[in-house]
């Protein structure tokens, strides 16, 4: 994966394109975009908080505000009691100071009959500063689903949230340029500019926060019952192998650790596709690394969920610690179109330019392509939520030992809380202090961490009594 995006100016009529001044920088752009399209993908963590008396946030997350991505999409499964209300909110200044602003509420009296928030699998709202008049502190959108009822019977789980949009994007050329050898078929300078614009569009799609794989330790104690301990969500693209690292401890005899992949409409009640990928392979104390071909379950462009749970057969409590999870390429995955590099004096053939065009087109966000870079900017999910006043920290459902991990892609780390950076092998640590006002946003230039280079895996984790609330990488 290349971290340097080469500058490339527009061409003008009657210009000659140099190998090192124009053609090879365009090829490097292709390689950069392909690296982003096939880098490890950390899925959205669908953490939730357990029902409790009082007003509390059942899900909370954040990501940097980007004026190009002005529509918030949200999906959540809720079960209200007779008086229960759930509200979807963002933290912003609407003219009266920073506070939680309500986008929508759901108070449908369907006690015992869960449903999607807003009666739709996906609801969406304009959250642009122009459309709402909101000002987002630190240019960060923080969102939450909050229960505004004192009853402990209200439940909500299985969340997904992202921003999307193309406001201000480079225009994708339509139709795409075509190239043919032979006198009289020489490409026009606008054809070369079309290739440049294609690379710029793919680049803009790839500029999104790098989520960390929010992990930890979880269990459940209900006998003779299956309990979902972890759920993650992702939109299928060219990466169709699941990498999972888990440690099983306190294993209870005859308990069953199960991994499912299912269509994202899991909670629709019937008719969903659910495939069991692990059943019986983790039924003993120990550490496990699994690399699983999940391509048979995936349709490119559709949303899917990964679920890891335990079927208890007695009153024990099998502990499942997930230390890493991401999607990446299947073994043997080959790049269909690999552009060549050029030398001074080369005569460029139509096939060379067609190869570049096809490579860039395969990364355009369309389900027909093999390496689409989707436009969704997924929210980084909090590991610790707060009560309505933003004070008391509430741990995510059944979780302890909070930790996040990722392969470094961007320059900056953003986080809330306090903890430490740790190298994958545990040899190096760098402390992460809290802000002067506990829980405020912090940012660190990872180029200043001598032991951490691009492409290296690391973790962000709690330290002693300190807790990391949320962590993710940002490109700016």
C-alpha positions as CSV (number, residue, x, y, z in Angstrom):
1,X,0.0,0.0,0.0
2,X,1.4,3.4,-1.0
3,X,0.9,6.4,1.2
4,X,2.1,9.1,-1.2
5,X,-0.5,10.4,-3.6
6,X,1.4,11.9,-6.6
7,X,0.3,15.3,-7.9
8,X,-0.8,15.3,-11.5
9,X,-1.8,18.4,-13.4
10,X,-4.3,18.6,-16.2
11,X,-2.9,18.3,-19.8
12,X,-3.4,20.9,-22.5
13,X,-3.7,20.5,-26.3
14,X,-0.5,19.6,-28.2
15,X,1.4,18.6,-25.1
16,X,3.7,15.6,-25.0
17,X,3.3,13.4,-22.0
18,X,6.5,12.5,-20.2
19,X,7.1,9.1,-18.7
20,X,8.2,10.4,-15.3
21,X,6.3,13.7,-15.3
22,X,2.8,12.3,-16.2
23,X,2.4,8.7,-17.2
24,X,4.2,7.0,-14.3
25,X,2.5,9.3,-11.7
26,X,-0.8,8.2,-13.1
27,X,0.3,4.5,-12.7
28,X,1.3,5.3,-9.1
29,X,-2.2,6.7,-8.6
30,X,-3.7,3.4,-9.8
31,X,-1.4,1.4,-7.5
32,X,-2.3,3.7,-4.5
33,X,-6.1,3.2,-5.1
34,X,-5.7,-0.5,-5.5
35,X,-3.8,-0.7,-2.3
36,X,-6.7,1.1,-0.5
37,X,-9.3,-1.1,-2.1
38,X,-7.5,-4.3,-0.9
39,X,-6.1,-3.2,2.5
40,X,-7.4,-5.0,5.6
41,X,-11.0,-3.9,6.1
42,X,-12.1,-3.5,9.8
43,X,-15.9,-4.0,10.0
44,X,-18.3,-1.8,11.9
45,X,-18.6,-3.0,15.5
46,X,-22.3,-3.3,16.4
47,X,-21.8,-2.8,20.1
48,X,-24.7,-2.0,22.3
49,X,-25.5,-1.3,26.0
50,X,-27.6,-3.5,28.2
51,X,-31.0,-2.1,29.2
52,X,-31.1,-0.3,32.6
53,X,-33.3,2.0,34.6
54,X,-32.6,5.6,33.6
55,X,-31.9,7.6,30.4
56,X,-28.8,6.2,28.7
57,X,-27.1,5.9,25.3
58,X,-27.5,2.4,23.9
59,X,-25.2,3.1,20.9
60,X,-22.7,5.9,20.4
61,X,-20.1,6.6,17.7
62,X,-18.3,9.4,15.8
63,X,-16.3,10.3,12.7
64,X,-14.8,13.5,11.2
65,X,-17.2,15.8,9.4
66,X,-16.6,15.8,5.7
67,X,-18.5,18.4,3.6
68,X,-18.6,15.8,0.8
69,X,-20.6,13.3,2.9
70,X,-23.7,15.1,4.1
71,X,-26.2,12.3,4.6
72,X,-26.4,10.1,7.7
73,X,-27.7,6.6,7.3
74,X,-28.8,4.7,10.4
75,X,-30.2,1.3,11.0
76,X,-31.2,-0.1,14.4
77,X,-33.5,-2.7,15.9
78,X,-35.6,-1.4,18.8
79,X,-38.2,-2.8,21.2
80,X,-40.2,-0.1,23.0
81,X,-42.5,-0.7,25.9
82,X,-45.8,1.2,26.4
83,X,-44.0,4.5,27.3
84,X,-40.6,3.9,25.7
85,X,-39.0,6.3,23.2
86,X,-35.7,6.1,21.4
87,X,-34.1,9.2,19.9
88,X,-31.3,9.4,17.3
89,X,-29.2,12.5,18.0
90,X,-26.0,14.3,16.9
91,X,-23.8,16.6,19.0
92,X,-23.7,20.1,17.6
93,X,-24.2,23.8,18.2
94,X,-27.6,24.7,16.7
95,X,-27.3,28.3,17.9
96,X,-27.6,27.9,21.6
97,X,-24.3,26.2,22.4
98,X,-23.0,22.6,22.0
99,X,-25.7,20.0,22.9
100,X,-27.3,16.9,21.6
101,X,-29.7,17.7,18.7
102,X,-32.5,15.2,18.0
103,X,-32.8,14.1,14.3
104,X,-35.7,11.6,14.9
105,X,-37.6,9.7,17.5
106,X,-39.3,6.3,17.6
107,X,-42.1,5.8,20.2
108,X,-44.1,3.1,18.5
109,X,-45.9,1.1,21.1
110,X,-44.9,-2.4,20.0
111,X,-44.1,-3.9,23.4
112,X,-42.8,-7.4,22.7
113,X,-42.6,-6.9,19.0
114,X,-39.3,-5.4,18.0
115,X,-39.0,-3.3,14.8
116,X,-36.5,-1.2,12.9
117,X,-36.0,2.3,14.2
118,X,-38.3,4.6,12.2
119,X,-40.1,1.6,10.8
120,X,-37.5,1.2,8.1
121,X,-34.3,-0.9,7.8
122,X,-32.4,2.3,6.8
123,X,-33.4,5.9,7.7
124,X,-31.4,8.8,6.5
125,X,-31.0,12.5,7.4
126,X,-29.3,15.6,6.0
127,X,-26.6,16.5,8.6
128,X,-24.7,19.1,6.4
129,X,-23.9,22.3,8.1
130,X,-25.7,24.1,5.3
131,X,-28.8,22.1,5.5
132,X,-29.1,22.0,9.3
133,X,-27.3,25.1,10.4
134,X,-25.4,23.0,12.9
135,X,-21.8,23.6,13.9
136,X,-19.9,20.4,14.9
137,X,-17.3,20.9,17.6
138,X,-13.8,19.9,16.4
139,X,-15.4,19.1,13.0
140,X,-16.5,15.7,14.5
141,X,-19.9,14.3,14.1
142,X,-20.9,12.4,17.2
143,X,-24.1,10.4,17.0
144,X,-26.0,8.3,19.5
145,X,-29.2,6.3,19.9
146,X,-30.6,7.1,23.3
147,X,-33.4,5.6,25.4
148,X,-35.5,8.3,27.0
149,X,-37.6,6.1,29.2
150,X,-37.0,4.8,32.8
151,X,-38.2,1.3,32.1
152,X,-35.7,-1.5,31.9
153,X,-37.8,-3.4,29.3
154,X,-36.7,-1.1,26.4
155,X,-34.2,-2.9,24.2
156,X,-32.2,-1.9,21.2
157,X,-29.4,-3.7,19.4
158,X,-27.8,-4.4,16.0
159,X,-26.8,-0.9,14.9
160,X,-25.2,0.5,11.8
161,X,-24.4,4.1,10.9
162,X,-22.4,5.8,8.2
163,X,-22.2,9.1,6.2
164,X,-22.2,9.2,2.5
165,X,-22.3,11.7,-0.4
166,X,-20.3,13.1,-3.3
167,X,-20.7,16.8,-2.8
168,X,-17.7,18.6,-4.5
169,X,-16.3,15.3,-5.9
170,X,-14.3,15.3,-9.1
171,X,-16.8,14.4,-11.9
172,X,-16.5,10.8,-13.1
173,X,-16.2,10.9,-17.0
174,X,-19.2,9.6,-18.9
175,X,-18.6,7.9,-21.3
176,X,-15.2,6.6,-20.4
177,X,-12.4,7.3,-23.0
178,X,-11.6,4.7,-25.6
179,X,-8.1,4.1,-27.1
180,X,-7.3,2.6,-30.6
181,X,-3.9,2.2,-32.3
182,X,-3.2,3.6,-35.7
183,X,-2.7,6.9,-37.5
184,X,-5.7,9.2,-37.1
185,X,-6.7,7.5,-33.8
186,X,-4.4,9.5,-31.5
187,X,-6.1,10.3,-28.2
188,X,-7.0,13.8,-27.5
189,X,-5.7,15.6,-24.4
190,X,-9.2,15.4,-22.9
191,X,-8.9,11.6,-22.9
192,X,-5.8,11.8,-20.7
193,X,-7.6,14.3,-18.4
194,X,-10.4,11.8,-18.2
195,X,-7.9,9.2,-16.8
196,X,-6.7,11.8,-14.3
197,X,-10.2,12.5,-13.2
198,X,-11.0,8.8,-12.8
199,X,-8.0,8.5,-10.5
200,X,-9.0,11.6,-8.5
201,X,-12.5,10.2,-8.0
202,X,-11.3,6.9,-6.7
203,X,-8.9,8.8,-4.4
204,X,-11.8,10.8,-3.0
205,X,-13.7,7.6,-2.4
206,X,-10.7,6.1,-0.5
207,X,-10.3,9.1,1.8
208,X,-12.2,7.8,4.8
209,X,-11.3,7.1,8.4
210,X,-9.6,3.8,9.1
211,X,-11.8,2.0,11.7
212,X,-10.1,0.0,14.4
213,X,-11.3,-3.5,15.1
214,X,-12.9,-2.8,18.5
215,X,-12.4,-6.1,20.4
216,X,-12.5,-7.2,24.0
217,X,-13.7,-10.1,26.2
218,X,-17.3,-11.2,26.4
219,X,-19.5,-14.0,27.8
220,X,-23.0,-14.8,28.9
221,X,-24.3,-17.0,31.7
222,X,-27.9,-17.9,30.7
223,X,-28.1,-21.7,30.7
224,X,-29.4,-23.7,27.8
225,X,-29.5,-20.6,25.5
226,X,-27.5,-19.1,22.7
227,X,-26.1,-15.6,23.3
228,X,-24.7,-13.4,20.6
229,X,-21.6,-11.8,22.0
230,X,-20.2,-9.9,19.1
231,X,-21.7,-8.5,15.9
232,X,-19.9,-6.6,13.1
233,X,-21.2,-5.3,9.8
234,X,-19.7,-4.5,6.4
235,X,-20.5,-3.9,2.8
236,X,-19.1,-6.6,0.6
237,X,-16.4,-5.7,-1.9
238,X,-13.3,-7.4,-3.3
239,X,-12.2,-8.7,0.1
240,X,-13.8,-12.0,0.8
241,X,-11.7,-13.7,3.4
242,X,-12.4,-13.2,7.1
243,X,-9.4,-13.2,9.5
244,X,-10.3,-13.9,13.1
245,X,-8.2,-14.3,16.2
246,X,-9.8,-15.4,19.5
247,X,-8.9,-16.8,22.8
248,X,-11.3,-19.2,24.7
249,X,-11.1,-19.4,28.4
250,X,-13.2,-20.9,31.3
251,X,-14.7,-23.2,28.7
252,X,-17.8,-25.0,30.0
253,X,-18.2,-28.6,28.9
254,X,-20.7,-29.0,26.0
255,X,-20.9,-25.3,25.3
256,X,-20.7,-24.5,21.6
257,X,-18.9,-21.4,20.1
258,X,-20.5,-20.5,16.8
259,X,-19.6,-18.0,14.0
260,X,-22.3,-16.9,11.6
261,X,-22.3,-14.8,8.4
262,X,-25.8,-13.4,7.5
263,X,-27.5,-10.8,5.4
264,X,-27.7,-7.5,7.3
265,X,-31.5,-7.8,7.6
266,X,-31.0,-10.5,10.3
267,X,-33.6,-9.0,12.5
268,X,-36.3,-9.0,9.9
269,X,-37.7,-12.2,11.4
270,X,-37.7,-14.7,8.6
271,X,-36.3,-15.5,5.2
272,X,-32.8,-14.2,5.8
273,X,-29.7,-16.1,4.7
274,X,-27.5,-17.3,7.6
275,X,-24.5,-19.4,7.2
276,X,-22.6,-21.2,10.0
277,X,-18.9,-21.0,9.5
278,X,-17.5,-22.2,12.8
279,X,-19.3,-24.8,15.0
280,X,-17.2,-27.1,17.2
281,X,-13.8,-25.8,16.2
282,X,-13.4,-23.4,19.2
283,X,-14.8,-25.7,21.9
284,X,-11.8,-25.8,24.2
285,X,-9.6,-23.4,26.1
286,X,-6.9,-22.0,23.9
287,X,-6.0,-19.3,21.3
288,X,-7.1,-19.7,17.7
289,X,-6.4,-18.0,14.4
290,X,-9.0,-18.6,11.6
291,X,-8.8,-17.5,8.0
292,X,-12.1,-18.2,6.4
293,X,-13.3,-18.1,2.8
294,X,-16.7,-16.4,3.1
295,X,-17.2,-15.7,-0.6
296,X,-20.1,-18.1,-0.9
297,X,-22.2,-16.0,1.4
298,X,-21.4,-12.6,-0.1
299,X,-22.9,-10.6,-2.9
300,X,-20.8,-7.6,-3.8
301,X,-22.6,-4.4,-2.9
302,X,-24.8,-5.9,-0.2
303,X,-24.5,-5.4,3.6
304,X,-23.6,-8.4,5.8
305,X,-23.1,-9.1,9.4
306,X,-20.6,-11.4,11.3
307,X,-21.8,-12.8,14.6
308,X,-19.9,-14.7,17.2
309,X,-21.8,-16.3,20.1
310,X,-21.9,-19.2,22.6
311,X,-24.6,-21.8,23.1
312,X,-24.5,-22.6,26.8
313,X,-25.6,-26.0,28.0
314,X,-25.2,-25.4,31.7
315,X,-24.8,-22.5,34.1
316,X,-21.2,-21.7,33.3
317,X,-19.7,-18.7,31.5
318,X,-17.4,-19.5,28.6
319,X,-15.2,-16.4,28.0
320,X,-14.5,-15.3,24.4
321,X,-11.7,-12.8,23.8
322,X,-11.5,-11.4,20.3
323,X,-8.1,-10.0,19.6
324,X,-8.4,-9.2,15.9
325,X,-10.9,-9.3,13.1
326,X,-10.7,-8.0,9.5
327,X,-11.6,-8.9,5.9
328,X,-8.9,-9.2,3.2
329,X,-8.1,-10.9,-0.1
330,X,-8.6,-14.6,-0.7
331,X,-5.4,-16.5,-1.2
332,X,-4.4,-16.3,-4.9
333,X,-6.4,-13.2,-5.6
334,X,-4.8,-11.6,-8.7
335,X,-5.2,-8.0,-9.9
336,X,-7.0,-8.2,-13.3
337,X,-5.5,-5.0,-14.7
338,X,-2.0,-4.1,-13.7
339,X,-0.7,-1.0,-15.5
340,X,2.9,-1.0,-16.8
341,X,5.4,1.6,-16.0
342,X,7.0,3.7,-18.7
343,X,10.5,4.7,-19.7
344,X,11.7,7.9,-21.5
345,X,11.1,7.5,-25.2
346,X,8.4,4.8,-25.0
347,X,5.7,4.9,-27.6
348,X,2.5,4.4,-25.7
349,X,0.1,1.9,-27.2
350,X,-3.7,1.9,-26.9
351,X,-3.5,-1.3,-24.8
352,X,-1.4,0.5,-22.2
353,X,-3.9,3.3,-21.7
354,X,-6.9,0.8,-21.8
355,X,-5.2,-1.1,-19.0
356,X,-5.0,2.0,-16.9
357,X,-8.6,2.9,-17.6
358,X,-9.9,-0.6,-16.8
359,X,-7.9,-0.7,-13.6
360,X,-9.4,2.6,-12.4
361,X,-12.9,1.6,-13.4
362,X,-12.7,-1.6,-11.3
363,X,-12.4,0.6,-8.2
364,X,-15.4,2.8,-9.1
365,X,-18.1,2.2,-6.4
366,X,-20.4,-0.1,-8.4
367,X,-21.4,-3.7,-7.5
368,X,-20.5,-4.8,-11.1
369,X,-16.8,-4.0,-10.4
370,X,-14.4,-6.4,-8.6
371,X,-12.7,-3.8,-6.3
372,X,-15.3,-1.1,-5.5
373,X,-14.2,1.5,-3.0
374,X,-17.5,2.2,-1.4
375,X,-18.5,5.8,-0.4
376,X,-19.7,5.0,3.1
377,X,-17.8,6.6,6.0
378,X,-18.7,4.2,8.8
379,X,-18.9,5.5,12.4
380,X,-16.3,4.5,14.9
381,X,-18.3,2.8,17.7
382,X,-17.7,3.8,21.3
383,X,-16.6,1.0,23.6
384,X,-17.9,3.1,26.5
385,X,-21.1,5.1,26.3
386,X,-22.5,7.7,28.7
387,X,-25.7,8.4,30.5
388,X,-27.9,11.3,29.2
389,X,-25.8,13.9,30.9
390,X,-22.5,12.6,29.4
391,X,-21.1,11.7,32.8
392,X,-21.3,8.1,33.9
393,X,-19.4,5.7,31.6
394,X,-21.4,2.5,30.7
395,X,-19.6,-0.5,29.3
396,X,-20.9,-2.1,26.1
397,X,-23.0,-5.2,26.6
398,X,-21.1,-8.0,28.3
399,X,-17.7,-6.5,27.4
400,X,-14.6,-6.0,29.4
401,X,-10.9,-5.5,28.7
402,X,-11.5,-2.9,25.9
403,X,-9.0,-2.9,23.1
404,X,-8.8,-1.8,19.4
405,X,-6.4,-2.9,16.7
406,X,-5.6,-2.1,13.1
407,X,-3.0,-2.0,10.4
408,X,-1.7,1.6,10.1
409,X,-3.0,3.3,7.0
410,X,-3.3,7.0,7.8
411,X,-1.1,9.6,9.5
412,X,-3.3,10.6,12.5
413,X,-4.8,8.8,15.4
414,X,-7.9,10.2,17.1
415,X,-9.2,9.0,20.4
416,X,-11.1,9.8,23.5
417,X,-10.1,8.6,27.0
418,X,-6.7,7.4,28.1
419,X,-4.6,4.3,27.4
420,X,-1.7,3.3,25.3
421,X,-0.4,2.3,21.8
422,X,1.1,-1.1,21.8
423,X,3.0,-2.8,18.9
424,X,1.6,-6.1,17.6
425,X,4.3,-8.1,19.4
426,X,4.0,-6.2,22.6
427,X,7.6,-4.9,22.4
428,X,6.8,-1.2,22.2
429,X,4.4,1.1,24.0
430,X,3.4,4.8,23.7
431,X,1.1,6.3,26.3
432,X,-2.1,8.1,25.3
433,X,-3.1,10.7,27.8
434,X,-6.6,12.0,28.4
435,X,-7.6,15.6,27.5
436,X,-7.7,18.3,30.1
437,X,-11.4,17.8,30.1
438,X,-11.8,14.1,30.4
439,X,-13.2,12.4,27.3
440,X,-12.5,15.3,24.9
441,X,-11.1,14.5,21.5
442,X,-7.4,14.0,21.2
443,X,-5.2,13.7,18.0
444,X,-1.7,12.2,17.6
445,X,0.6,12.4,14.6
446,X,1.6,8.8,14.2
447,X,4.6,9.8,12.1
448,X,6.1,10.9,15.5
449,X,5.9,7.3,16.8
450,X,9.3,5.9,15.8
451,X,8.4,2.2,16.1
452,X,5.1,2.5,14.1
453,X,5.3,2.6,10.3
454,X,2.7,2.4,7.6
455,X,1.4,-1.1,7.1
456,X,2.3,-2.2,10.7
457,X,-0.4,-3.6,13.0
458,X,-0.8,-2.1,16.5
459,X,-3.4,-1.9,19.2
460,X,-4.9,0.9,21.3
461,X,-5.9,-0.4,24.7
462,X,-6.8,0.5,28.3
463,X,-4.0,1.1,30.7
464,X,-4.4,0.3,34.4
465,X,-7.5,2.2,35.5
466,X,-7.6,4.3,32.3
467,X,-10.1,3.5,29.5
468,X,-10.1,4.2,25.8
469,X,-13.6,5.3,24.8
470,X,-13.1,5.3,21.0
471,X,-10.1,5.2,18.6
472,X,-9.7,5.4,14.8
473,X,-7.3,6.7,12.2
474,X,-7.9,9.8,10.1
475,X,-6.3,10.9,6.8
476,X,-6.1,14.6,7.8
